[in-house]
Amino acid sequence: MELVKCKNCGRFFRPISRASNFCDRPLEDGSGRTCKSISSQWYVDQRKGENPAYDEYVLYRKRYRSRITRNSTKNPYSRYDDWNIRAHTLLDSYNRGEITLESFSKTLKEMDEDMKPLDKM
Ligand SMILES: [Zn+2]
């Protein structure tokens, strides 16, 4: 079997079957997950136009990123990083059908409270 490029991390690996597109390496985020374990998420991401939860996530992400660009003292990047991890966990739950779109939106909105510029808190 020849080497295949992992569609998540881009490194080459030797697949067990011809259908494998993802390697078994652990992710660098320290979550203990591997490229293979997030592969379903990856496929969902490829269809973002069809995933309302993902679209919503992208809207918030754009908002926070532009705030950081404008003023990273009032909008620290570390806080955005934390948010991003939490939002991704939430998105994972939605994609696995564990939470509804409604509760996904509600939680993102609640998390938005923590993302206000620091001088407004
Ligand atoms: Zn990989």
Residues whose N, C-alpha, C, O or C-beta is under 5 A from the ligand:
A	BS01	ZN	C6 N8 C9 G10 C23 R25 C35
